[in-house]
Amino acid sequence: MAQDMARGKFSFAGAVVAGKPVEVFDATPPSAEWAIALHNLSWLQHFVTGGHELHRIVARSLVLKWGEQRSGFRTPMVCFRALISLSSAAHFLLGPSPSSFEKSFYELAEKLIHRVLATRPSALGENFWQAVALQYASLAFRGSESLRDQANAKLCTVINEVILPDGGHVSRNPQALLEVLLAVIPIRDAMVAKREAVPQALSAAIERMFPMLRMLSHGDRGLGNFQGVGATEMAGIKTIVEHDTIAGRPLLCAPHSGYCRLSHRSGLLIMDTGVPGECNSPLAIEFSDGPHRIFSNCGMPGSATEDWRKAAADIAAHNTVEIASFESGVKNSPAAEVITSPQGSLINCTNEISGKSGKVSHHRTVFLSQTGNDLRGEDRISPAGPRNTSSEPLDYTIRFHLHPGVKATLTRKE
């Protein structure tokens, strides 16, 4: 990636813009996603990883050019991400010896810090990433002690709002949980390296998140396709797992986050038992055998039109039951429990679904044997209130999306 950008080829969000490197900010962006990826400076990490002097020279010129620009795509979130990227790459950009770049870089960093400080986030997610950005800047640049105190206080307050008591992300999106861990672990490690006390709220949140991330990961180390997850970078999860010194066992049931898990030998099942969030997937399941996924939800495309994203979020894109004329996306919390026995483990859950003629209950029971190779399930739909007087059968569809790597054949058991 660094080599491509040094040659003027910038590939973000499924689109490519080519030309002279410093002219990329003057180019017409092919999409809003591409422009956001350019202006949040996350690509700087590729130059840091490349590590060559040529990479440093190109990265410096791009950063200074970025500092001269004004763009409508620089939303508060983009500025927060840009400050994180600048702080993370500062040691590489400045280099081993003083240069004329140093003064311009510090002026740019100071200006961006003031802009981030002046921002008043309106959403919880923005509030969290503002705190993370300020924390990164306070650790990367000297003379930032007062900023660090402010950033510590803000991060310790907001992280307990973003991370639920069972370790899940408030959005219920496993990818969002991974992103938070990838952001806060460097903060903890930098504090330890500087021999500073790590705030208790930060340490506790990290310890909660590790088992939750394991709970939502399959045998191939990728995340389950729930609530907005698409293609997962396996390297990110591998990096996180290597930092898990506690190695806590994955949870079986996470009531705050709304997930249940069964795991025996190589067999692994994850079920969505929470309030619908980005996706409408009540009681949807995914099942894998070791590194091989068998039943998989369709997942959210990383870059697509709004119509495609709506389709991916719909109940039809998930391994669950859809009942015609009933609204399966009602914001209620399904009841779920995990029962273990010497024969195996079982998830028992119920979701109430509203319709014009009243309510029905969808009961789903899934059993996984101790051997991990015997998966059984039962779906039951029954009246949930006195208004359900119609004797007409319900029109329902039960979907099981096979992973593209699975080949299915019809068999008949005599």
N, C-alpha and C positions, 0 to 999 in steps of 0.2 A: 504493500500500500504506500509506504514512504517513497519507494522508488518510482511508482506511478505518479504520485503527486509532484515529485521533483521534476518529472518530465511534462507536467501540466495536465495530467489525466486525473480528474476528481470524480470518483464513483461513490455516490451516496443514494440510499433509498431506491435502489433499482434503476437509477439513471446516471448517465455519464456526461460530464462537460469537459472538453479538452481545449487547450490553448496554452498561452504563457502562464506560468504559475501565479504571478502577482495580478494577472488580469481576471482571475476567477471571480473576484468580488464584483467586477463590473459586468459579468455575464448575466444574461437573463436566466433565472433559475427554472429548470424544467418542471419543478413541483415545489409546493410549500415544504414538504418533508425534506427535500434535497437542500433547500435554503436553510432550514433549521439546523440540519446536520452540518452545514458549512459554518454557520455563525456561532454555534455552541462550542466550536474549537475542539470537539472530542477527538478529531483526527490527529491532534498533536501527539497523542500517545503512540501513534505509529512511527513518527519521527524519533521519539524517545527510544522506542524499541529498536529501531534501525541503528541509531547510535553513531552514524558516521559524521564526519565534519561537514560533508556536503548536505546531509540532512539538517544539521544545525543551521547552516547558512540559509537554506530554503525556508526552514521553519521561522527563522528570525524575520525574513522579508515578508512572509505571509502574516505574521503576528502584527508587525508594524503597519502593514496595509490594512489589516482588519481594524486597527485602532483609528485609522483615518476615516473609516466608513460610517455612514448612517443608514440604517435599514429598518424597515417596518417589521421585519421578522425577528428583531431583537426584543422579544417579549421578556417579562421578568424571569420566566423559567429558562429561557435561552441565556440570559445574562448570568444567572446562577450557575448554569452548567459551564459557561465560558470562564468564570472565575475559578471554578474547580479545575478545569483543564489547564489554565495558566499557572495555577499554584502547583499542580502536579508536575508540570513540565519545566518549572522555573530553573531547577538545577541544571537541566540539559541546555536550555536556551541561553543561560548566562555563561556556561562553559567554565573551564578550569582557570582562565586568566581574564583580567579586566578587559573591557572593550567599549567602543563608542555606543554599542547597543544597550549597555547596562542602564544608562540614565533614561533613555527613552522607554525601556521596559518597565522600570520602576514607576515612572510617571503614568504609564498606561495602567499598570496594576493598581496604583493608588486611586486613579480616576474610576476604575471599575469597582473597587471596594466601596467608594463613596456612593456610587450609583446603587449598588446592592443594598447598602445600609439604608438608603433613602426610600427603598421600595416598601410598600405596605401590602403584603400578600393578602389576597382575598380567599384563598382556598388552603385547606390543610396541607395538601401536597406541596404547594408553593412555599408555605411556611417552613416545612421541613427542609426543603432543598436550599432555602435561603440560609438556614442555620448551618447546614453542612458546608455551603460555600464559604461562609464567614469563618467556620472552623478550619477549613483547608488553608485559607489565606493567613489566618493567625499563626498557623504552624509553619507555613512556608517562608514567611517574611519576618525579618528581625524587627524589633521595636513594636510588636503587635500585642503586648501583654494586656492592655485594656480591651482590645478587640477580642482577645481570647476569652477573657472573663465573660464578656457579653455573649459570645458565641456559645460558650459552655452552658450558661444559664438557659439560653434559648433552645439548644439542642436537647438538654436534659428534660425540658418541659414538653417539647413537641414529640420526642421519640416515643413517649408512652401513649401519645394519642394516635400515632401512626402504626405502632406495633401493638397488637392485641395481647391480652394476658397469656394466651397459648402460643404466642410467637408468630402468628400470621399477620399479614398486612391488612390494614383496615379496608382496602379495596377488594380483598379476597383474591387478588391476582398473584399467582406464584412468581411471575416474572418481576413484579414490583418488589416482592420480598427479596429476590436475588439482587436487584439493583440497590436496595437499601444496604444489604450486607456488603456488597462490593464497595459501597461508598463509606461506610462507617468503620470497617476493619482497618483501612489505612490510617484513620484518625486515631484509633486505639494503639496501633503499632507505633505511630509517630510519637505519641505521648510516652509510651514505654521507652522508646529509644532516647527521648529527651529526659528520662527519669522524672516524669511528671505523673501525678496521681490521675488515674483514669476515673472519670465520674462514675459513681455507682450505677446511676440510671443507664448509662451507656453500656457498661459491662453486663448488667442484668438483661438488657434488651438483646444484646448479641448472643448471650447464652440461651435465651428463649428461641431465637430465630434459627439456630443450628438444627435442633431436632425437627422443627417445622419444615425446614427446607428438605431434610432427609425424607420426611413423611410424603412430600409432594413430588419426589423424584422417583423415576422408574429405574429398572436395572441397567438401562443404557446410560444412566446419569443425566438424562434429559428430564425436564419438568413435564408434569401432566398438562394436557391441553385444556385447562379450565380457566374461565373468567378472563379471557383476553390473552392467554399465552399463545404464541406462535412458535416459530423456529427458535430453538434454544441453543445458545452458545455453550457447548459442553465444557469448554476451557474455563468459563466463569465458575461453573459449579465445581469443577475439579480444584480450582484455586481456593474456593471457599472451604471445601472439605479438608484441604491440607492445613488450613488455619484452625480447624476444630480440634482443640486439644482435649476437650471433654469427651467427645465422641458419644454424646447421649443418644439413646435409642429413639427411633422415630415414634411419634405418637400414634396410637391406635384411633383415638377420637379427639378432634379439636373442636369443641363446641362453639367457641367464639369465632373461629375462622370458618366453620361449617364444612369440615371434611372428615371422612373416616377412611381407614386403611386396613386391609387384610394382607398378611405376608407370611407365607410358609414355603420354605426352601426357595425355589426359583420363581414360584407363583406370587404375583403381586397385584392387588386390586385397590384402586383409589375411587372414592365416591364423593360427589358434590352433595352435601347435606345442608347447605346454607341458603341464606336469602339471595335471590338473583341479583347480580351486580352488573358487570359489563355484558355478561351472557345470560340467556334464559335457559338454564340447564338443571332443573330440579331433579335430584336423585340420579344424575348421569354418572356412568361408570367408565373407567379405563382399566384394561387388564393387560399385563405383560408377563412373559415367561423368560426370566433372566434378561439378556440384552434385547430380546425380541418383543416388540409390541404386537398385540393381537387385536384387541378392541381399542380404538382411539377416537376421541372427539376430533372434529375437523380442524380446530385451531383457528387462531386469528391471523390473517395475512399481515405481514409487517408493513407493506406498502400497497394500498389498494383503494379503489373508489369507495365512497360511502355506501353504495348499494352492496358491494361485496362484503364490507364490514358488518352491515346489518344482517346479511345472509349467514355469515359465520357466527353471529351472536344469537341466531334464532334457535329455537328448540330442535328443529329438524337437523341441525348440524351436530347433535349430541346423542349419546347412547342412553336414551331414556324414552318415556312414554309421552305421546302427544294425544290429547283428547279433543276431538273436533268440537267447536262452539264453547270450549272452556278456556279461560285465560290462565295458562300455566305459569305466567310470569308475575303473578301476584306477589307482593313483597311480604310474604309470610315466611317464618323460619320453620323448616321441616324438623320433626322430632326424630332422633336417631340414637341407636345404642349399638355397641359392639359386644358380642358374647363369645367367650372362648371356652373350648372344651378339649378333651383329649383327642377327639375326632377331627377338630378343625376350628375355624372361627366363622362367625356369622354377623352380618350387619342387618339390623332390623330398623326400618325407617318408614315414616308416613309424611305425606305432603297433601295439604288440602287445596283443592282447585275450585275456583268459582266459575259459574256459568249463568246463563239467563234463567235456567230452571232451578237454580240453587247451587249446592256444593257437592263435590264428590271427594273421596279420599283415595289417593294413590298409595298403596302399601307395597313396598319393595323389600324383598328379603334375598340376600345373597350369601352363599356359603362357599368357603374355600377349605378344602381338606388339608390335613397336616402334611400330606405328600406334596401339596402345591399344584397337582396336575388334575384335580377334580373340582371344577367350578360349576355351581348350580344356582339358579335363581328363580324367583317367582314374583310376578306382578299381580296385584289384586286391585280392582277398582270397585268401590262400594259407596252407597249414599252416605253423606256426612251431615244431613239435617232433615228436618221434617218437610221441607219444600220439595224434596226429590220424590215426587209421586208418580212420575212417568215410568211406565213399564217397558218402554222402548229401549232396545240395546244401544249402548253408547258406541259411537264411531271412534275408534282409537287406532293408533299406529305405534308399534314398538320398534325402535331402530337400533341396530348394532353396526357401526361403521368399522369395517375391517381395515387394519393398517395396510398401506400399499404394498408392504413387503410380505403380506400373507396371501397364500393361494388357497382358496376354498374349493372343495369338491363335494358333490352330493353323494351320500351313502344311505343305504337302507338297512336297518338292523332287523334281522329275521326274529 
